[in-house]
Amino acid sequence: MYEIMTPGPTAVAENVRMARSRECTNPDLDPQFYEFYRDTCRMFSELVRTENETLILGGEGILGLEAACASLTEAGDRVLVLDNGVFGKGFQDFVSMYGGDAVLYTTDYRKPIDPAALQTYLEQDSDFKYATVVHCDTPSGMCNDVAAICPLLKSYGILTVVDSVSAMFGEQMDADDFQIDVLLGGSQKAISAPPGLTLVTLSQDARSAMKNRKTPIASFYANLLTFEDYYENQWFPYTMPVSDICGLRAALENIRREPDIVARHQKIAARVRRALTSCGLKLYQEDGFCGTVTVFEVPKPAQAADILDKMKTEHNILIAGSFDVMAGQVIRIGHMGENCREEKVRRTLAALDRVLADLGVLMKGRTAEIF
Ligand SMILES: *Cc1c(COP(=O)(O)O)cnc(C)c1O
């Protein structure tokens, strides 16, 4: 087995794996399962500090992104797509797929979105049904200040859709204080459950926008209204993945037992950045660093593919390159959830030191020692 130090999927704790091996029930007919599902949803709402209802959907994080856009977008709706990273820009595809008019607000990929500049933009044009914001844009590690951005958008009457799949629990999330209408999470990042589930919270405003559409939602699986009154009616729109949800529940209980989980991420992330930069490596970002992932430029004369391959074959550790416009340029170390542990990160850095030395990179020290 490889050690997976990637920005998702992440390592899964033993009690989460054990929970997944529990006896299965028929989730459609077993009244106890409806209780279990609703309690798990409520636990998530509490952990991200919202009064809004959570839904757990069978399908990885991307399903949540698509479901939010499918459920909100009607033909011709203008949607503001905040783009300072690959996932940020990617929202335009979901918006246009469902007939919306995606308006990109593109800024420097090495810097977080500046709320003051966004405000200047909104003063000129704020006629948007909703806006999409990525909390941590994982391919570049960019963390956006959703605490400032979302209240600003709401003050212009714009609904806020936030992809915090790779940020939540490594970055502070106070969904109600931040005025997030649709918050999206996935099981396989800092939650550290296996891939397979999306978590979505829905505000009253978001729900009303979905209910007051003139045209029907052009999807079944990605229609968030199909879960309406599931508890009262004891009826799920499709068969719930029981074992995945048992695992998720155990993972959320682990998080609840650790009130300082965000601080653990922030500390480790700061130490990783300091270790890499003190040894002469260059971080991709100028600012907006995230607690869950560190992204650095491929140092000369090494190639990204060789670094990843040697880490894998010689040290049994998977770290990640990147994709889309970032492909080949950067290396990403994930330190989220169960991977955000001192020993694991130190092992990864020690391996990286050897790999970079083998590839002829001149370093100013050993990252594992400085860490
Ligand atoms: C991982 C991730 C997702 C979900 O992608 P999946 O492949 O479905 O897990 C969505 N947004 C961001 C920012 C992510 O990092």
The ligand as a Gaussian input file, in Angstrom:
#p B3LYP/6-31G(d) Opt

LIG

0 1
 C      -11.823000      17.280000      -4.676000
 C      -12.572000      18.500000      -5.009000
 C      -13.881000      18.447000      -5.506000
 C      -14.598000      17.178000      -5.734000
 O      -13.969000      16.393000      -6.664000
 P      -14.186000      14.816000      -6.650000
 O      -13.298000      14.337000      -7.734000
 O      -15.611000      14.568000      -6.911000
 O      -13.803000      14.366000      -5.299000
 C      -14.530000      19.642000      -5.738000
 N      -13.934000      20.819000      -5.533000
 C      -12.678000      20.912000      -5.063000
 C      -12.085000      22.261000      -4.846000
 C      -11.961000      19.754000      -4.789000
 O      -10.706000      19.839000      -4.328000

